[in-house]
């Protein structure tokens, strides 16, 4: 019997967890509830660092339990974090498990529209299986 390698925990804080998946992508899991700014920025900074460390370009972003982004979170992600993640850390593909909270979904849609000029692709999915299948299909 062939044993499948397990995912490994890369980083964790009060906002969420970052997993390294054996299939060559990161998994970012947001926790429910409000987010503290420094913890939020720390989590996403570690995401970018993990992409560089592994030389990966894909992330499965689990937003199912996530609260909506605040205006300041959205501004920081749009103007600072995502451009740097794409240009300096190789981020190219985000498979997003959509939030249960309708306002979180709307905030994510606004973020995607605001960053569409970057060489980066987001796709939204209802199930992990669909998201993983899409990520596996990418070279």
C-alpha positions, -999 to +999 in steps of 0.1 A: +000+000+000+014+034-010+012+060+017+002+095+006+023+122+021+005+144+046+001+181+044+024+200+069+015+230+089+037+260+078+023+288+100-007+294+124-020+324+143-054+337+156-065+346+120-058+313+103-035+285+092-011+280+062-006+244+051+019+231+026+001+205+005+021+175-009+006+183-043+025+215-047+003+243-034-005+262-002-037+260+017-048+292+035-076+286+060-092+317+075-108+313+110-142+328+118-145+361+137-129+395+136-093+400+126-066+420+143-046+440+118-011+428+127-021+392+129-039+395+095-008+410+078+014+385+095-006+356+081-005+369+046+032+378+048+039+342+057+018+331+027+041+351+004+072+338+021+060+302+018+054+307-019+090+319-023+105+292-001+088+264-020+089+282-054+051+275-058+025+297-075-008+282-063-030+287-032-062+271-022-078+299-001-105+286+023-128+316+031-158+296+041-158+308+078-142+342+071-157+375+081-158+402+055-126+421+048-125+456+064-118+486+042-082+488+056-076+451+050-089+454+014-068+485+008-036+468+021-042+436+002-050+455-031-022+481-030+006+462-011+002+425-004-011+411-037+011+431-060+042+420-040+030+384-038+026+383-076+057+403-086+081+391-060+069+358-047+054+341-079+018+339-068-003+331-100-034+310-091-059+313-063-086+287-059-110+303-035-136+283-014-162+310-012-173+324+021-206+315+037-211+351+047-226+371+017-207+403+027-174+384+027-182+371-008-189+407-019-157+420-004-138+392-022-154+401-055-144+438-050-109+427-043-107+406-074-120+434-096-096+459-080-066+436-088-075+422-122-046+440-140-021+418-122-008+386-139-028+365-115-060+344-117-087+337-091-114+312-094-142+306-070-154+271-059-181+257-037-161+225-029-126+215-020-126+188-046-134+213-074-108+237-062-081+210-059-090+196-094-085+230-109-052+236-091-039+201-103-049+210-139-024+240-139+011+236-150 
